Amino acid sequence: MRGKLALCLALVFALNVQLGAATATTEKFYTLVPGDEKDWNLLVKHMGLNWDDSVRYILQWNPQIKNPYGLQVGQKLRVPGQSTQPAYPDYSGDFSRWVVIGTHTTRFVGSPGYRVDNIVNGANAINNWFNDGAHPYVTPRDSLSLNWILGATTPDKGYKLGKAIQVVNGVPYDIPAWGGGICQIPSTIFPALLKAGLDVTERRNHSYYPYWWWGYPEGFGWDATTGTPGDPDLVWRNMYDYPVRLWLTADLEAMTLRADVYAPPELLPYRVSIDGPYLTSVNPPQPTAGLNCITWAATTAVIQKVDVGESVWERTFKSYYIAAPYRCYR
């Protein structure tokens, strides 16, 4: 599929784990020894992968990835080709049977008309992209860039002139921009991806806390930006053995946007826990929920923990906000 090429890493060996099920006696695991976590060639050699093994091939030709999963000595990895589960098992192609494995809802109550139009237009663009038979889902090990889907937010695509944030010498300004307000979309998708156990490889927070989300029940530290057709971007990778797809729903009566991550019913989601977001610029850190009126500089963190059975991988997403140029009005 089009988008940023997925890179299959060591975690792929654990992806066939069926949580809560008994481990088959034919399955084989390898325990990392010193050096494996730093040298993919050494890891591949120690695991005894053949030259024609597809997993070995991908590891071999992507040395720049290094160790994004924080592999540690003593960690167990599933040896490919030794599991009772095939690498790409059969699944239902009937999307009406697919189930939600991660969801998140944000509000845009009080947004001006141009912003509502841009949110709806961008949401439709994403849904239309997944409705295209050429790429109806994200395949296992593949990555997807939000900027790739949206492209330039130009008026010929139906986007309205709105506002965007520009920072000059550390001072934020609102500037005119086509598609202004579309960042509601990545800010809704980002939490849904984390809850679904997907791997977010690229994400950036806003320059200052988005004041239009005051009253946002889960607190700030969840937002994400997009800057089509260049940076910043929201990029995520499917680390399941099954395809997944994304769907957005805008409710213009409730003024909410919901992002749902769908998967075939055969997929058994990983156990995912989300810790935070926390306001970390205070001591001790405190949850950002309820701290909705923030105009000063602040830092936050949200932690995603994904249990794939034989190992748990953890991601910490930090946000760095400069002081907002607006006062708080309740």
Summary of the structure (lengths in Angstrom):
residues: 330
radius of gyration: 21.0
end to end distance: 46.2
largest distance: 63.5
contacts: 1010
relative contact order: 0.18
helix: 21%
strand: 28%
